[in-house]
Amino acid sequence: MHIAPYDNQNQPIIGGDHPVIPLVYFNIVKLKYGENFVSEVPGYETCVVPATGAIDVQTAGQTFARIGQRRLNVWDGEPEAVYVSSGQPANLTCQSEEAEVFVAGTLTDEVLPPFAIRAADIDPIQYGSDDTKTHRKIKHILGAKYHGRVSRLLVSELYTVGSGGWSGFPSHKHDTNRLPLETRHDEAYNFRFNPPHGSGLQMLQREDGKSGDAYHLVDGSIVLIDKGYHPCCVLPGYEMYYFTILAGETQRSLVQFFQPSHADQIETIPGIKTMIAAFK
């Protein structure tokens, strides 16, 4: 499912118990200096990530000051974030001229202490190559290092390296719990392009061997992944970013199942096995 960019007026874009991806919550909050917003999502743990700007986050009796270093766009430095436990409200106060804030969540009833993720805590992984048209960098915000401190939520930022190319290839899926082969993780993306008038394509093949769907991506596009294989690409001459929310149904660790007809491509892409392991 594709959601075209629109002014959500700080209201959830993917609300609790969404009919397509019920495990995921997503909101974009836009604030000006001094403005407040209370994020309260019953039954969902959340991660508050400024796309741009700086905010103070108050939750569970703690204050995390000046979260966020980026000013121009999502290419302007490293991300920062605050983890907010299930059932806990978070008060966001803008400390910069403006702020655009992603609030990502996963359904869980487990209650865990909040904590801040600073720029120095981010886990970056770069893999692929220009020759294979798969060169990209992943910045894990809530990655494997936080197992035990987070219930079922994985949050990352993915960037194409250079201009043009593919991401999410070889084609893979994660829509069925059948360990050790695969886990069910609902997923959502928010795309940005540099320059902003760039665009891309999201493929979604729900059954192997059958024609699927394709969505034209523009700056601000949101894609909901409920089932099937889902590579995406960006036009030559443009950089692509996407904010990624992965919500596990029964566990946090992600096990991807690679499409059998393309799985041999894993052996051709430098560093991809390290990337796969980082989501587990």
N, C-alpha and C positions, 0 to 999 in steps of 0.2 A: 504494500500500500504506500502511495506517495501522498504527502501533504505539502501543497505549494506554500511558499512563504506568505504570511499574513501577520497583521498586528494582533497578537493574542491578548494584549492589554493585561499582561501578568497573570493570565488565567491558564491553567494546565492545558498543554497541547495533547498530551497523552495522560489522561486522568486515571485514577485508580480503577482497576477491573475493566480495562479497555477491552472491547470485544475482539480485537485482532491480537494484541499482545498484552494479556492481563497481568503479566509479571512485571511490566515496565511502567514507570512514571517519568514524565518529562515536562518541565516548565522552563520558559525563558522569561526572566524578570529584568526589566529595564528601569533603572533608577537615576535620579539626578542627586547632586551633592546634598547630603543631609536627610534624604528621603529614607523611609523605612518600609520593609515588607516582611510580613510574618509568613514563613513557609511551614505549613502543618499538613502532613500527609499520613493520616492514621493507617497503621498496618504496613507502612513502607519505610525502610531505611533509605536515607538519601545522601547524596554527595553534592555539595554546593561548590561550583566551579566558576569563577569570573572568566568570561571569555575576554572581556576587556574591563579595565577599571579596577578599583580597590574597594573592599567592603570590610566592615566588622561583622562578625558572626557571634551571636549569643545563643547558647543552647545548653540545657541541663546544668545551669548554674555556672557555666564557664564562658569567657569572652576570648575570642580569637581575633586579634587586631590586624588590620590592614592585610587582608588576604587578597592577593592579586597584584601582579607587577606590569601587566601588559596595558598599553595605551592605544596603539593604532589599530591592531587587529590580532588575530590568533597566531600570526607569524612573528609577532613582536615580543619574543621572550618565552620563558617557561611558564607553564600553568601552576597555579596553587589552588588549594581546595580545603574544605572542612567536611569530615564525615559526621553525619547526624544520625543518631540511633532511631530505630523504629518507634513511632509514637511520640517522639519529642519534637516540639515546635522549635524553629530556628528564626531568630530575629536578625534580618539583614539590614545594615545601615551603610549607605553609600558614603565613601570617604574620598572620592575623586569627583571631578566635574561631572562625569557620567559613568555608569557601569551597566554592562550587559552580563547577566548571570545565568548559567545553566544550573538547573536543579534536576539531578538524575536519581531515580529510585528503583528499588526492587521490593517486591512483596515478601515480608518475613515478620515473624512475631518475636524474633530473638532481640533482646535488648543488650546493647554493648556501649561502652563509654565513647564519647566523641573525641576526635583528635584532628589536628591540622596537618595538612600535607604542604610543605613548603617546596620552593623550586629545587632545593638541593636534595629533596627526597624522591624526585621523579626518576622512574626507571626508563631510560631510552634504549630502544633497540633499532638498529638500522640493518636492512637486509635487501636482497634482490640486486639487480644490476641494470644499467642502461641497456645492455645487450638483450636482456630478457624482457625489457619493458615493464619491470616489476619493482623498480627501485623505490623504496619508501622507508619512512621512520615512524616508529610507534613510541609515544610517550605514555607510559603506564602511570596513571594517577592513583587508582586503586587496583594494583596488580597483585601478583602472587606473594609479594613480601608482606601483605597485610592479612594473610590467612590467619584465622583465630581472632582478629580484631574487627572483621567485617563478616556479615552473615552470608549473603548470596550475590552481592553486587560487584561487578567489574566495570571500571570506567577508564577509558583511554582516549588519547587524541592521535589520529593517524594522518600522516602527511605524505603526499607524493614528493619524491626527491627529484629535483629538476622539473622539466615541463612535459606533460603528457604521460601516458602509461596506464597500467592496470594495477588494481588493488583487489585483495580478496581472491587471488588466483594462486594455485589451482582452486577451481570451484569446490566449495565445501558447504556443509550444512550442519546444524545442531538443533534438530527439532524433535528428537525422540530419545527418551531415556532407555539406553540399552548398553550399559557398561559391559565390557571395557571399550566398546566401539564408538560410543557417542553419548552425549548428554543433551537434555533439552535446556536451551537458553533462549528466551525471547530476546530480541535485539532491536535497537533503534539507532538511527544515525541522524546527525544534523550537519549538512554540508556547507562549506564556504569555499570560495574560489579567489585566486589572486592572479591577475586583477579580477575584481568582482563580477565583471561581465562574462567571465569564463563559464563553461558548463561541462557537463559530463553525462554519463549513462549508468544507470543501475539495472543489472539483469537479475531476474528471479525465475529460476527454472524449478518448478515445484515437483516435477517427476522426471527422472532420468530418461532420456530418449524422447521426450516430448517437448514441443515448443512451449516457452514460458512467456513472461511479461518483461517489458523494458520501460524504464521511467526516465524522462528527460530531467536532469538535475540542473538547478540554477542555485545561485547564492542564497542560502537559507532553506533549501529543500530539506524535508524530513522524510525518511524512509522507515517503514515498519517491516521487520523481517519476522514472519511467523513460521514459515515452512519453506524448505527448498534450498537450492544452491544459488549463491548470490555474489558473484564478482561485480566490480564496478570499474569505470575508467574515466579519464579526464582528457579533454581535447589537447592536441599538441599546442605548445605555447603557453599553457596555463598550469598553475599549481592548484592542487586540490587538498582540502582538509576535511576530515569528518570526526565529529565528537561521537564516541561510541559508548552505548550503554548495553551491557550484557547482564541479563537477569536469570539466574539459575532456578530451576523448579525444585530440585532436591539437593543440590550441592553448589558450591561456588566455583570449583575447578571446571574449566571448559574442556570438553573432548570433542574435537571437530572430526567429522567424517568426510573425507575427500572423495569427490565424484570419481568412481572407478575409471571412467574413460579418460580422465585427466590426471589421475593420481601420480603417474610416472613423472610428471613435470616437477614434482617436489625435488627430484634429484638434479634438476637443471638450474635451480634458483639458489644462489649463494646465501647462506645464513637463515634460510626459511625454517629449518628444524629448530634452531634456537628460538625463533619467534613463536612457533607452535608450543614449545615447552613453557614459554613465559606466561601463557594463559592458563596453565594447569595448576 
